[in-house]
């Protein structure tokens, strides 16, 4: 497969995400997210078990709304900065450097060094967009007396334990996803550092090619 064909192999954002997971997904980030979610869920379960007299559904639903509100502000603000930084990086890099990177294969999967750089960035952007969408949905249908709140209220009166459990799972998942996005910032900074180093190396290769071409032209 030529590098030109490989460059446009991914046709959808989902195709990009599947490839990005191969290079951008790290075990440490997953462990942090799962540990945070499980810890919150364990504390929630203990609270429901030892203090059954309290209306846990209301407190957990409030917690979900608070996390959604905080997550909405957090992701919408940071996403703008992340995309701006990525756009600046892409605009100040010479197109010739990108061409060189597109021709250098990467050790992970059927991709180039250019794919490796962009997939790392897109992996972060996609997860921030997903969480932003979740927060918008909760803010839209999960407000007090909203559709989601009414469904949970019906479940609570029919099967109280299950309603509280479902709300606790949603709350724990939201907290875990928030923790995942925070550690993704670490990955974004590291990926930016790697991208700059790789770009510098590719630029040096490009200069050597240009010098070699000039030398042959003089001969």
Backbone as ProteinMPNN parsed JSONL, in Angstrom:
{"seq_chain_A": "XXXXXXXXXXXXXXXXXXXXXXXXXXXXXXXXXXXXXXXXXXXXXXXXXXXXXXXXXXXXXXXXXXXXXXXXXXXXXXXXXXXXXXXXXXXXXXXXXXXXXXXXXXXXXXXXXXXXXXXXXXXXXXXXXXXXXXXXXXXXXXXXXXXXXXXXXXXXXXXXXXXXXXXXXXXXXXXXXXXXXXXXXXXXXXXXXXXXXXXXXXXXXXXXXXXXXXXXXXX", "coords_chain_A": {"N_chain_A": [[0.843, -1.195, 0.0], [0.63, 2.136, -0.939], [1.959, 5.22, 0.416], [0.316, 7.376, -0.052], [-2.222, 6.248, -0.414], [-2.541, 4.977, 2.052], [-2.653, 7.185, 3.669], [-5.209, 8.238, 3.479], [-6.87, 6.232, 4.356], [-8.656, 5.879, 6.485], [-12.051, 6.492, 6.717], [-14.115, 7.481, 8.262], [-14.896, 9.128, 11.412], [-15.087, 7.231, 13.377], [-13.503, 5.172, 12.352], [-11.034, 6.431, 12.554], [-10.899, 6.628, 15.337], [-10.729, 3.931, 16.125], [-8.201, 3.237, 15.147], [-6.682, 5.105, 16.527], [-6.852, 4.238, 19.147], [-4.993, 2.216, 19.247], [-2.528, 3.407, 19.516], [-2.774, 5.549, 21.259], [-4.203, 4.902, 23.541], [-3.654, 4.144, 26.885], [-2.644, 1.904, 29.493], [-2.328, 2.911, 32.076], [-3.925, 5.235, 32.184], [-6.458, 4.089, 31.893], [-6.558, 2.535, 34.205], [-6.54, 4.496, 36.214], [-9.002, 5.776, 35.692], [-10.87, 3.637, 36.044], [-10.31, 2.919, 38.68], [-11.062, 5.232, 40.051], [-13.825, 5.324, 39.452], [-14.707, 2.867, 40.581], [-14.025, 3.251, 43.261], [-15.681, 5.406, 44.006], [-18.16, 4.195, 43.522], [-18.075, 2.117, 45.386], [-18.037, 3.562, 47.81], [-20.51, 4.797, 47.569], [-22.24, 2.572, 47.601], [-21.727, 1.541, 50.16], [-22.669, 3.668, 51.679], [-25.418, 3.599, 51.022], [-26.073, 1.157, 52.114], [-25.553, 1.295, 54.905], [-26.93, 3.534, 55.691], [-29.859, 3.478, 55.183], [-32.1, 5.004, 55.632], [-32.0, 7.453, 54.453], [-32.763, 9.448, 51.538], [-31.289, 8.366, 48.993], [-31.413, 8.451, 46.243], [-32.083, 11.057, 45.477], [-29.879, 12.557, 46.407], [-27.802, 11.35, 44.949], [-28.65, 11.843, 42.337], [-28.457, 14.605, 42.34], [-25.697, 14.769, 42.606], [-24.91, 13.692, 40.123], [-25.844, 15.697, 38.402], [-24.264, 17.831, 39.258], [-21.679, 16.925, 38.581], [-22.049, 16.765, 35.814], [-22.514, 19.452, 35.198], [-20.09, 20.622, 36.031], [-18.361, 19.134, 34.396], [-19.234, 19.938, 31.866], [-18.475, 22.673, 31.776], [-15.728, 22.345, 32.177], [-14.845, 20.66, 30.019], [-15.731, 22.051, 27.704], [-14.328, 24.441, 27.894], [-11.583, 23.626, 27.995], [-11.414, 22.136, 25.643], [-11.507, 24.026, 23.634], [-9.027, 25.337, 24.012], [-7.268, 23.167, 23.568], [-7.791, 22.428, 20.9], [-7.094, 24.808, 19.652], [-4.338, 24.924, 20.24], [-3.476, 22.648, 18.861], [-4.171, 23.401, 16.258], [-2.455, 25.57, 15.857], [0.029, 24.268, 15.985], [-0.216, 22.595, 13.726], [-0.416, 24.493, 11.703], [1.969, 25.962, 11.693], [3.856, 24.162, 10.984], [5.793, 23.02, 8.298], [4.376, 21.957, 5.19], [5.925, 20.159, 3.731], [7.299, 18.76, 5.661], [5.274, 17.253, 6.83], [4.745, 15.586, 4.67], [7.076, 14.073, 4.562], [6.872, 12.769, 7.06], [4.589, 11.289, 6.575], [5.532, 9.29, 4.975], [7.143, 7.746, 6.521], [7.076, 4.744, 8.168], [5.279, 3.599, 11.087], [5.909, 1.748, 14.1], [3.73, 0.601, 15.358], [1.022, -0.958, 14.189], [-0.58, -0.533, 10.923], [0.375, 2.168, 9.965], [1.568, 5.55, 9.529], [4.215, 7.779, 10.653], [3.083, 10.273, 10.675], [0.365, 9.669, 10.955], [0.536, 8.615, 13.54], [1.129, 10.883, 15.106], [-1.134, 12.564, 14.657], [-3.256, 10.871, 15.355], [-2.91, 10.565, 18.104], [-3.562, 13.115, 19.049], [-6.22, 13.342, 18.107], [-7.478, 11.296, 19.491], [-7.664, 12.311, 22.085], [-9.288, 14.577, 21.573], [-11.668, 13.345, 20.655], [-12.595, 11.918, 22.913], [-13.054, 14.024, 24.681], [-15.098, 15.319, 23.303], [-17.082, 13.331, 23.367], [-17.617, 13.146, 26.139], [-18.466, 15.75, 26.579], [-20.805, 15.723, 25.07], [-22.291, 13.85, 26.581], [-22.601, 15.283, 28.966], [-24.148, 17.437, 28.042], [-26.495, 16.096, 27.307], [-27.359, 15.144, 29.825], [-27.752, 17.592, 31.139], [-29.818, 18.499, 29.58], [-31.976, 16.637, 29.685], [-31.929, 15.68, 32.244], [-32.522, 17.428, 34.281], [-34.134, 18.686, 37.346], [-37.335, 17.251, 37.661], [-37.256, 16.625, 35.025], [-37.261, 14.554, 31.959], [-35.472, 12.281, 32.315], [-35.13, 12.366, 35.08], [-37.749, 11.905, 35.92], [-38.167, 9.294, 35.024], [-36.336, 7.896, 36.638], [-37.533, 8.501, 39.052], [-39.963, 7.109, 38.913], [-38.948, 4.504, 38.788], [-37.822, 4.461, 41.299], [-39.978, 4.462, 43.082], [-41.172, 2.1, 42.372], [-39.17, 0.081, 42.406], [-37.104, 0.662, 44.68], [-34.377, 0.089, 45.51], [-33.112, -0.667, 43.131], [-33.351, 1.655, 41.593], [-31.803, 3.5, 43.015], [-29.384, 2.177, 42.775], [-28.93, 2.251, 39.991], [-28.705, 5.028, 39.621], [-26.456, 5.451, 41.196], [-24.545, 4.03, 39.718], [-24.468, 5.565, 37.367], [-23.533, 7.994, 38.434], [-21.007, 7.189, 39.452], [-19.784, 6.364, 37.072], [-19.668, 8.806, 35.687], [-17.914, 10.266, 37.326], [-15.625, 8.65, 37.084], [-15.118, 8.913, 34.322], [-14.559, 11.626, 34.203], [-12.168, 11.686, 35.675], [-10.637, 10.211, 33.894], [-10.479, 11.971, 31.711], [-8.976, 13.984, 32.834], [-6.464, 12.763, 33.268], [-5.928, 12.33, 30.642], [-5.112, 14.795, 29.798], [-2.49, 14.877, 30.637], [-1.453, 12.993, 28.867], [-1.89, 14.389, 26.506], [-0.119, 16.556, 26.727], [2.322, 15.163, 26.758], [2.167, 13.95, 24.236], [2.22, 16.196, 22.594], [4.813, 17.062, 23.097], [6.25, 14.838, 22.075], [5.434, 15.019, 19.406], [6.592, 17.422, 18.59], [9.328, 16.782, 18.791], [9.498, 14.673, 16.911], [8.782, 16.069, 14.625], [10.884, 17.889, 14.423], [12.971, 16.097, 13.9], [12.069, 15.075, 11.42], [12.148, 17.388, 9.905], [14.881, 17.828, 9.816], [15.66, 15.605, 8.312], [14.417, 16.309, 5.929], [15.898, 18.59, 5.223], [18.382, 17.413, 4.739], [17.751, 15.877, 2.498], [17.149, 17.922, 0.71], [19.645, 19.186, 0.551], [21.137, 17.113, -0.555], [19.848, 16.869, -3.016], [20.41, 19.36, -4.118], [23.167, 19.153, -4.324], [23.487, 17.073, -6.201], [22.307, 18.331, -8.318], [24.108, 20.342, -8.922], [26.28, 18.843, -9.738]], "CA_chain_A": [[0.0, 0.0, 0.0], [1.418, 3.361, -1.021], [1.706, 6.118, 1.533], [-0.817, 8.238, -0.392], [-3.448, 5.49, -0.135], [-2.601, 4.762, 3.496], [-2.933, 8.462, 4.313], [-6.658, 8.492, 3.479], [-7.533, 4.94, 4.541], [-9.771, 6.045, 7.418], [-13.121, 7.243, 6.056], [-15.015, 8.07, 9.252], [-14.277, 9.431, 12.701], [-15.001, 5.968, 14.113], [-12.301, 4.496, 11.846], [-9.897, 7.122, 13.17], [-10.857, 6.279, 16.759], [-10.245, 2.553, 16.262], [-6.752, 3.255, 14.952], [-6.072, 5.929, 17.576], [-6.765, 3.443, 20.378], [-3.802, 1.367, 19.194], [-1.32, 4.163, 19.869], [-3.018, 6.596, 22.252], [-4.804, 4.357, 24.758], [-2.645, 3.614, 27.799], [-3.177, 1.139, 30.621], [-2.344, 3.735, 33.29], [-5.111, 6.087, 32.134], [-7.621, 3.232, 32.136], [-6.538, 2.133, 35.616], [-6.952, 5.662, 37.006], [-10.438, 5.977, 35.499], [-11.61, 2.543, 36.667], [-10.118, 3.001, 40.131], [-11.897, 6.337, 40.536], [-15.232, 4.919, 39.365], [-14.968, 1.795, 41.551], [-13.949, 3.821, 44.606], [-16.912, 6.169, 44.235], [-19.274, 3.244, 43.591], [-17.971, 1.414, 46.671], [-18.477, 4.49, 48.858], [-21.954, 4.977, 47.401], [-22.897, 1.344, 48.05], [-21.605, 1.499, 51.628], [-23.571, 4.693, 52.206], [-26.798, 3.116, 50.885], [-26.27, -0.014, 52.981], [-25.534, 1.637, 56.327], [-27.856, 4.639, 55.965], [-31.008, 3.284, 54.285], [-33.181, 5.927, 55.946], [-31.873, 8.653, 53.631], [-33.184, 9.344, 50.131], [-30.033, 8.386, 48.247], [-31.653, 8.76, 44.834], [-32.038, 12.506, 45.297], [-28.501, 13.032, 46.581], [-26.996, 10.865, 43.826], [-29.071, 12.587, 41.145], [-27.827, 15.925, 42.461], [-24.279, 14.576, 42.298], [-24.77, 13.529, 38.668], [-26.019, 17.02, 37.788], [-23.085, 18.644, 39.59], [-20.573, 16.446, 37.742], [-22.351, 17.156, 34.435], [-22.309, 20.902, 35.087], [-18.643, 20.843, 36.098], [-17.768, 18.545, 33.199], [-19.562, 20.78, 30.713], [-17.588, 23.846, 31.812], [-14.348, 21.87, 32.068], [-14.529, 20.162, 28.673], [-15.94, 23.082, 26.683], [-13.23, 25.413, 27.994], [-10.309, 23.012, 27.625], [-11.446, 21.682, 24.258], [-11.129, 25.17, 22.808], [-7.58, 25.528, 24.116], [-6.575, 22.035, 22.952], [-7.92, 22.526, 19.443], [-6.294, 25.964, 19.23], [-2.93, 24.522, 20.269], [-3.247, 21.715, 17.761], [-4.243, 24.153, 15.002], [-1.216, 26.346, 15.735], [1.088, 23.315, 15.653], [-0.391, 22.134, 12.345], [-0.263, 25.59, 10.746], [3.347, 26.464, 11.621], [4.716, 23.098, 10.451], [5.834, 23.038, 6.839], [3.725, 20.791, 4.563], [6.938, 19.189, 3.299], [7.609, 17.924, 6.821], [4.181, 16.292, 6.925], [4.919, 14.607, 3.591], [8.142, 13.169, 5.012], [6.324, 11.951, 8.139], [3.6, 10.366, 6.002], [6.234, 8.203, 4.297], [7.901, 6.967, 7.507], [6.146, 3.837, 8.863], [5.342, 3.509, 12.544], [6.028, 0.351, 14.536], [2.443, 0.097, 15.828], [-0.05, -0.989, 13.209], [-0.338, -0.102, 9.55], [0.232, 3.615, 9.97], [2.8, 6.317, 9.379], [4.526, 8.672, 11.771], [2.097, 11.354, 10.639], [-0.821, 9.114, 11.596], [0.815, 8.482, 14.969], [1.007, 12.203, 15.726], [-2.5, 13.068, 14.594], [-4.142, 9.974, 16.096], [-2.784, 10.886, 19.522], [-4.349, 14.318, 19.308], [-7.634, 13.084, 17.848], [-7.984, 10.447, 20.572], [-8.035, 13.223, 23.17], [-10.423, 15.386, 21.135], [-12.874, 12.514, 20.567], [-13.102, 11.631, 24.259], [-13.604, 15.264, 25.23], [-16.377, 15.551, 22.631], [-18.046, 12.353, 23.885], [-18.023, 13.538, 27.493], [-19.238, 16.987, 26.441], [-22.136, 15.311, 24.632], [-22.976, 13.235, 27.724], [-22.97, 16.37, 29.886], [-25.25, 18.189, 27.431], [-27.698, 15.262, 27.414], [-27.808, 15.149, 31.222], [-28.27, 18.929, 31.422], [-31.035, 18.713, 28.798], [-33.095, 15.759, 30.088], [-31.764, 15.22, 33.619], [-32.795, 18.474, 35.263], [-35.231, 18.292, 38.24], [-38.625, 17.051, 36.993], [-37.028, 16.364, 33.609], [-37.601, 13.186, 31.533], [-34.639, 11.275, 32.974], [-35.437, 12.404, 36.512], [-39.055, 11.276, 36.124], [-37.99, 7.845, 34.855], [-35.704, 7.398, 37.866], [-38.501, 8.621, 40.145], [-40.88, 5.969, 38.778], [-38.202, 3.315, 39.203], [-37.576, 4.524, 42.739], [-41.181, 4.062, 43.81], [-41.472, 0.705, 42.049], [-38.052, -0.744, 42.905], [-36.201, 1.684, 45.241], [-32.967, -0.291, 45.523], [-32.592, -0.656, 41.767], [-33.258, 3.045, 41.143], [-30.615, 4.079, 43.653], [-28.215, 1.509, 42.205], [-28.722, 2.803, 38.645], [-28.199, 6.395, 39.792], [-25.083, 5.33, 41.695], [-23.683, 3.614, 38.606], [-24.3, 6.739, 36.499], [-22.67, 8.943, 39.142], [-19.647, 6.639, 39.484], [-19.259, 6.418, 35.706], [-19.345, 10.201, 35.364], [-16.69, 10.619, 38.059], [-14.522, 7.924, 36.458], [-14.823, 9.51, 33.015], [-13.902, 12.907, 34.484], [-10.778, 11.368, 36.028], [-9.98, 9.785, 32.658], [-10.186, 13.166, 30.913], [-7.895, 14.731, 33.49], [-5.181, 12.116, 32.966], [-5.689, 12.499, 29.207], [-4.349, 16.037, 29.634], [-1.08, 14.468, 30.737], [-1.111, 12.363, 27.594], [-1.86, 15.42, 25.468], [1.145, 17.292, 26.867], [3.387, 14.267, 26.32], [2.048, 13.781, 22.792], [2.7, 17.428, 21.97], [6.274, 17.006, 23.2], [6.711, 13.862, 21.093], [5.175, 15.528, 18.06], [7.605, 18.439, 18.286], [10.603, 16.095, 18.554], [9.411, 13.955, 15.637], [8.765, 17.075, 13.562], [12.258, 18.388, 14.287], [13.726, 15.056, 13.2], [11.632, 15.029, 10.023], [12.643, 18.602, 9.253], [16.303, 17.598, 9.556], [15.719, 14.685, 7.168], [14.037, 17.081, 4.743], [17.031, 19.434, 4.851], [19.405, 16.547, 4.143], [17.293, 15.544, 1.146], [17.292, 19.121, -0.119], [21.075, 19.393, 0.302], [21.569, 16.08, -1.495], [19.299, 17.211, -4.33], [21.176, 20.496, -4.625], [24.506, 18.678, -4.682], [23.384, 16.329, -7.46], [21.987, 19.281, -9.379], [25.335, 21.043, -9.311], [27.119, 17.905, -10.482]], "C_chain_A": [[0.881, 1.25, 0.0], [1.058, 4.293, 0.129], [0.548, 7.059, 1.24], [-2.142, 7.548, -0.087], [-3.624, 5.297, 1.367], [-3.006, 6.034, 4.236], [-4.428, 8.714, 4.449], [-7.461, 7.203, 3.688], [-8.747, 5.055, 5.453], [-10.824, 6.968, 6.8], [-14.068, 7.938, 7.029], [-14.256, 8.354, 10.544], [-14.158, 8.174, 13.552], [-13.793, 5.155, 13.658], [-11.043, 5.106, 12.458], [-9.762, 6.714, 14.635], [-10.317, 4.867, 16.974], [-8.733, 2.483, 16.09], [-6.05, 4.023, 16.07], [-5.926, 5.154, 18.878], [-5.497, 2.592, 20.415], [-2.557, 2.091, 19.693], [-1.533, 5.127, 21.028], [-3.591, 6.074, 23.56], [-3.726, 3.712, 25.629], [-3.313, 2.913, 28.978], [-3.288, 2.009, 31.875], [-3.569, 4.645, 33.326], [-6.374, 5.291, 32.453], [-7.704, 2.834, 33.607], [-7.001, 3.283, 36.509], [-8.463, 5.863, 36.912], [-11.257, 4.905, 36.215], [-11.491, 2.585, 38.185], [-10.994, 4.096, 40.731], [-13.368, 5.948, 40.551], [-15.574, 3.861, 40.414], [-14.934, 2.311, 42.987], [-15.228, 4.581, 44.942], [-18.11, 5.232, 44.369], [-19.265, 2.481, 44.917], [-18.453, 2.302, 47.818], [-19.982, 4.712, 48.795], [-22.725, 3.769, 47.919], [-22.863, 1.22, 49.57], [-22.576, 2.483, 52.271], [-25.028, 4.235, 52.149], [-27.081, 1.963, 51.842], [-26.398, 0.378, 54.452], [-26.485, 2.777, 56.684], [-29.073, 4.539, 55.043], [-32.136, 4.286, 54.518], [-33.132, 7.198, 55.092], [-32.325, 8.384, 52.199], [-31.937, 9.473, 49.254], [-30.232, 8.742, 46.775], [-31.524, 10.254, 44.569], [-30.608, 13.023, 45.396], [-27.609, 12.591, 45.424], [-27.355, 11.59, 42.539], [-28.487, 13.995, 41.159], [-26.342, 15.842, 42.14], [-24.027, 14.427, 40.814], [-24.88, 14.883, 37.972], [-24.812, 17.921, 38.056], [-21.897, 18.236, 38.726], [-20.794, 16.853, 36.292], [-22.116, 18.648, 34.226], [-20.822, 21.238, 35.099], [-17.956, 20.321, 34.847], [-18.034, 19.36, 31.956], [-18.641, 21.99, 30.646], [-16.14, 23.446, 31.563], [-13.999, 21.49, 30.634], [-14.684, 21.235, 27.607], [-14.823, 24.116, 26.702], [-11.92, 24.814, 27.494], [-10.278, 22.573, 26.17], [-11.063, 22.807, 23.314], [-9.633, 25.41, 22.826], [-6.814, 24.407, 23.412], [-6.621, 22.114, 21.432], [-7.105, 23.698, 18.914], [-4.809, 25.619, 19.204], [-2.579, 23.584, 19.141], [-3.252, 22.445, 16.418], [-2.978, 24.979, 14.782], [-0.059, 25.438, 15.34], [1.002, 22.888, 14.19], [-0.112, 23.242, 11.338], [1.182, 26.073, 10.622], [4.321, 25.413, 11.093], [4.65, 23.094, 8.931], [5.159, 21.797, 6.259], [4.723, 19.727, 4.123], [7.319, 18.24, 4.434], [6.527, 16.863, 7.01], [4.292, 15.208, 5.858], [5.984, 13.585, 3.974], [7.616, 12.227, 6.093], [5.326, 10.92, 7.613], [4.258, 9.17, 5.332], [7.047, 7.323, 5.25], [6.94, 6.062, 8.266], [6.355, 3.86, 10.375], [5.29, 2.051, 12.965], [4.701, -0.253, 14.983], [1.397, 0.174, 14.718], [0.376, -0.503, 11.845], [-0.58, 1.394, 9.457], [1.599, 4.268, 9.847], [3.063, 7.13, 10.64], [3.54, 9.836, 11.831], [0.788, 10.9, 11.282], [-0.635, 9.051, 13.11], [0.619, 9.813, 15.695], [-0.451, 12.639, 15.79], [-3.474, 12.178, 15.362], [-4.086, 10.249, 17.589], [-3.613, 12.107, 19.89], [-5.842, 14.036, 19.169], [-8.261, 12.197, 18.919], [-8.45, 11.301, 21.747], [-9.269, 14.027, 22.79], [-11.72, 14.581, 21.147], [-13.455, 12.246, 21.95], [-13.669, 12.887, 24.916], [-14.954, 15.582, 24.603], [-17.45, 14.594, 23.146], [-18.55, 12.778, 25.261], [-18.836, 14.824, 27.464], [-20.663, 16.666, 26.004], [-22.943, 14.687, 25.759], [-23.457, 14.305, 28.698], [-24.144, 17.176, 29.344], [-26.555, 17.406, 27.543], [-28.251, 15.284, 28.84], [-28.396, 16.502, 31.591], [-29.609, 19.161, 30.728], [-32.213, 17.905, 29.327], [-33.018, 15.327, 31.551], [-31.981, 16.284, 34.669], [-33.944, 18.027, 36.186], [-36.578, 18.32, 37.524], [-38.478, 16.85, 35.488], [-37.327, 14.917, 33.262], [-36.787, 12.109, 32.252], [-34.926, 11.209, 34.465], [-36.767, 11.719, 36.807], [-38.972, 9.756, 35.986], [-37.376, 7.234, 36.112], [-36.657, 7.476, 39.055], [-39.5, 7.466, 40.118], [-40.196, 4.686, 39.231], [-38.02, 3.281, 40.717], [-38.798, 4.046, 43.526], [-41.554, 2.61, 43.535], [-40.423, -0.237, 42.648], [-36.968, 0.195, 43.447], [-34.72, 1.326, 45.16], [-32.356, -0.224, 44.128], [-32.429, 0.769, 41.247], [-32.024, 3.717, 41.732], [-29.343, 3.478, 43.075], [-27.892, 2.065, 40.82], [-28.147, 4.214, 38.73], [-26.763, 6.384, 40.294], [-24.11, 4.924, 40.611], [-23.418, 4.789, 37.67], [-23.342, 7.742, 37.135], [-21.219, 8.468, 39.154], [-19.003, 6.687, 38.105], [-18.857, 7.822, 35.3], [-18.057, 10.64, 36.057], [-15.476, 9.936, 37.437], [-14.123, 8.518, 35.123], [-14.133, 10.864, 33.191], [-12.436, 12.695, 34.844], [-9.99, 10.957, 34.791], [-9.593, 10.99, 31.799], [-9.045, 13.979, 31.524], [-6.541, 14.098, 33.184], [-4.889, 12.165, 31.462], [-4.939, 13.796, 28.917], [-2.854, 15.761, 29.721], [-0.619, 13.854, 29.425], [-1.009, 13.393, 26.481], [-0.549, 16.197, 25.513], [2.315, 16.443, 26.387], [3.359, 14.082, 24.805], [2.514, 15.021, 22.04], [4.225, 17.472, 21.982], [6.851, 16.037, 22.173], [6.559, 14.38, 19.67], [6.215, 16.561, 17.652], [8.949, 17.783, 17.983], [10.604, 15.371, 17.212], [9.449, 14.928, 14.468], [10.153, 17.654, 13.335], [13.115, 17.381, 13.535], [13.366, 14.978, 11.733], [12.123, 16.246, 9.253], [14.124, 18.475, 8.924], [16.496, 16.65, 8.373], [15.408, 15.423, 5.875], [15.183, 17.97, 4.279], [18.145, 18.615, 4.213], [19.035, 16.161, 2.715], [17.474, 16.725, 0.207], [18.757, 19.396, -0.438], [21.598, 18.374, -0.704], [21.073, 16.378, -2.901], [20.058, 18.372, -4.945], [22.566, 20.091, -5.069], [24.477, 17.933, -6.011], [23.079, 17.271, -8.618], [23.223, 20.024, -9.855], [26.258, 20.14, -10.113], [26.565, 17.716, -11.879]], "O_chain_A": [[1.768, 1.395, 0.841], [-0.006, 4.171, 0.736], [-0.136, 7.502, 2.163], [-3.071, 8.17, 0.43], [-4.729, 5.437, 1.89], [-3.625, 5.972, 5.298], [-4.87, 9.332, 5.418], [-8.604, 7.104, 3.241], [-9.761, 4.397, 5.219], [-10.516, 8.093, 6.407], [-14.751, 8.888, 6.65], [-13.134, 7.887, 10.743], [-13.237, 8.056, 14.359], [-13.129, 4.52, 14.477], [-10.111, 4.394, 12.831], [-8.655, 6.482, 15.121], [-9.537, 4.632, 17.898], [-8.06, 1.747, 16.811], [-4.964, 3.645, 16.508], [-4.981, 5.383, 19.633], [-4.987, 2.282, 21.492], [-1.641, 1.466, 20.229], [-0.576, 5.489, 21.712], [-3.477, 6.74, 24.59], [-2.98, 2.846, 25.171], [-4.406, 3.286, 29.402], [-4.234, 1.862, 32.65], [-4.186, 4.812, 34.378], [-7.246, 5.755, 33.187], [-8.79, 2.8, 34.186], [-7.765, 3.072, 37.45], [-9.128, 6.091, 37.923], [-12.223, 5.22, 36.91], [-12.46, 2.316, 38.895], [-11.593, 3.911, 41.79], [-14.078, 6.201, 41.524], [-16.616, 3.948, 41.064], [-15.714, 1.868, 43.83], [-15.789, 4.421, 46.025], [-18.974, 5.441, 45.221], [-20.319, 2.229, 45.501], [-19.19, 1.848, 48.693], [-20.651, 4.805, 49.824], [-23.742, 3.919, 48.595], [-23.855, 0.838, 50.19], [-23.221, 2.176, 53.273], [-25.788, 4.447, 53.093], [-28.203, 1.814, 52.325], [-27.255, -0.148, 55.163], [-26.811, 2.966, 57.856], [-29.293, 5.42, 54.213], [-33.035, 4.404, 53.686], [-34.116, 7.934, 55.019], [-32.276, 7.253, 51.715], [-31.583, 10.573, 48.828], [-29.324, 9.272, 46.134], [-30.936, 10.671, 43.572], [-30.174, 13.829, 44.573], [-26.761, 13.356, 44.965], [-26.478, 11.916, 41.739], [-28.072, 14.515, 40.123], [-25.79, 16.727, 41.486], [-23.052, 14.965, 40.289], [-24.106, 15.184, 37.064], [-24.392, 18.681, 37.183], [-21.187, 19.092, 38.198], [-19.849, 17.243, 35.606], [-21.581, 19.059, 33.197], [-20.348, 22.032, 34.288], [-17.072, 20.979, 34.298], [-17.171, 19.472, 31.085], [-18.09, 22.3, 29.59], [-15.415, 24.121, 30.831], [-12.987, 21.937, 30.094], [-13.859, 21.326, 26.698], [-14.415, 24.613, 25.653], [-11.228, 25.415, 26.673], [-9.229, 22.631, 25.528], [-10.381, 22.582, 22.314], [-9.029, 25.66, 21.783], [-5.82, 24.668, 22.734], [-5.614, 21.893, 20.759], [-6.492, 23.6, 17.85], [-4.101, 25.976, 18.263], [-1.516, 23.7, 18.531], [-2.438, 22.148, 15.542], [-2.485, 25.078, 13.659], [0.74, 25.785, 14.47], [2.016, 22.826, 13.495], [0.375, 22.972, 10.24], [1.581, 26.545, 9.558], [5.473, 25.726, 10.79], [3.566, 23.158, 8.35], [5.346, 20.697, 6.779], [4.414, 18.535, 4.137], [7.622, 17.069, 4.203], [6.83, 15.71, 7.314], [3.97, 14.048, 6.111], [5.822, 12.386, 3.744], [7.882, 11.026, 6.053], [5.231, 9.813, 8.142], [3.612, 8.14, 5.139], [7.576, 6.287, 4.847], [6.057, 6.57, 8.957], [7.457, 4.107, 10.866], [4.702, 1.217, 12.276], [4.548, -1.474, 14.99], [0.946, 1.261, 14.357], [1.524, -0.116, 11.628], [-1.604, 1.838, 8.94], [2.637, 3.633, 10.034], [2.249, 7.165, 11.563], [3.207, 10.322, 12.912], [0.176, 11.638, 12.053], [-1.542, 9.394, 13.868], [0.017, 9.861, 16.768], [-0.943, 13.035, 16.847], [-4.424, 12.682, 15.961], [-5.109, 10.173, 18.271], [-4.284, 12.125, 20.922], [-6.636, 14.445, 20.016], [-9.447, 12.333, 19.221], [-9.502, 11.044, 22.332], [-10.199, 14.15, 23.588], [-12.755, 15.075, 21.596], [-14.668, 12.334, 22.143], [-14.666, 12.811, 25.634], [-15.859, 16.059, 25.288], [-18.598, 14.995, 23.342], [-19.753, 12.772, 25.521], [-19.785, 14.977, 28.232], [-21.618, 17.262, 26.502], [-24.137, 14.954, 25.892], [-24.581, 14.242, 29.195], [-25.037, 17.558, 30.1], [-27.602, 17.982, 27.838], [-29.457, 15.425, 29.043], [-29.418, 16.57, 32.275], [-30.441, 19.924, 31.219], [-33.328, 18.421, 29.411], [-33.937, 14.677, 32.05], [-31.658, 16.071, 35.838], [-34.66, 17.084, 35.848], [-36.916, 19.3, 36.861], [-39.467, 16.899, 34.756], [-37.618, 14.12, 34.153], [-37.351, 11.132, 32.743], [-34.962, 10.126, 35.048], [-36.904, 11.034, 37.82], [-39.621, 9.02, 36.73], [-37.827, 6.196, 36.594], [-36.609, 6.638, 39.955], [-39.844, 6.91, 41.161], [-40.778, 3.882, 39.96], [-38.057, 2.218, 41.337], [-38.668, 3.319, 44.511], [-42.184, 1.961, 44.371], [-40.757, -1.221, 43.308], [-36.007, 0.491, 42.737], [-33.899, 2.162, 44.784], [-31.22, 0.22, 43.962], [-31.468, 1.06, 40.535], [-31.293, 4.417, 41.032], [-28.342, 4.175, 42.903], [-26.73, 2.322, 40.504], [-27.215, 4.556, 38.003], [-25.946, 7.203, 39.874], [-22.978, 5.407, 40.574], [-22.287, 4.994, 37.229], [-22.454, 8.274, 36.47], [-20.305, 9.252, 38.896], [-17.822, 7.011, 37.975], [-17.831, 8.016, 34.648], [-17.213, 11.302, 35.453], [-14.424, 10.555, 37.277], [-12.936, 8.622, 34.815], [-13.233, 11.211, 32.426], [-11.564, 13.43, 34.379], [-8.818, 11.308, 34.65], [-8.504, 11.023, 31.227], [-8.248, 14.584, 30.806], [-5.58, 14.802, 32.877], [-3.734, 12.053, 31.053], [-4.221, 13.897, 27.922], [-2.057, 16.335, 28.979], [0.468, 14.156, 28.932], [-0.145, 13.288, 25.611], [0.06, 16.466, 24.478], [3.2, 16.938, 25.689], [4.408, 14.06, 24.161], [3.128, 14.916, 20.978], [4.85, 17.869, 21.0], [7.817, 16.359, 21.482], [7.445, 14.201, 18.834], [6.667, 16.577, 16.507], [9.634, 18.171, 17.036], [11.578, 15.44, 16.464], [10.071, 14.651, 13.442], [10.557, 17.884, 12.195], [13.888, 17.746, 12.649], [14.245, 14.83, 10.884], [12.474, 16.141, 8.078], [14.577, 18.952, 7.884], [17.375, 16.856, 7.536], [16.051, 15.195, 4.85], [15.421, 18.096, 3.078], [18.782, 19.063, 3.26], [19.892, 16.12, 1.832], [17.896, 16.565, -0.938], [19.087, 19.792, -1.556], [22.389, 18.705, -1.588], [21.797, 16.164, -3.873], [20.324, 18.379, -6.147], [23.089, 20.606, -6.057], [25.348, 18.14, -6.856], [23.522, 17.054, -9.746], [23.371, 20.304, -11.045], [26.933, 20.586, -11.041], [27.13, 16.961, -12.67]]}, "name": "protein", "num_of_chains": 1, "seq": "XXXXXXXXXXXXXXXXXXXXXXXXXXXXXXXXXXXXXXXXXXXXXXXXXXXXXXXXXXXXXXXXXXXXXXXXXXXXXXXXXXXXXXXXXXXXXXXXXXXXXXXXXXXXXXXXXXXXXXXXXXXXXXXXXXXXXXXXXXXXXXXXXXXXXXXXXXXXXXXXXXXXXXXXXXXXXXXXXXXXXXXXXXXXXXXXXXXXXXXXXXXXXXXXXXXXXXXXXXX"}
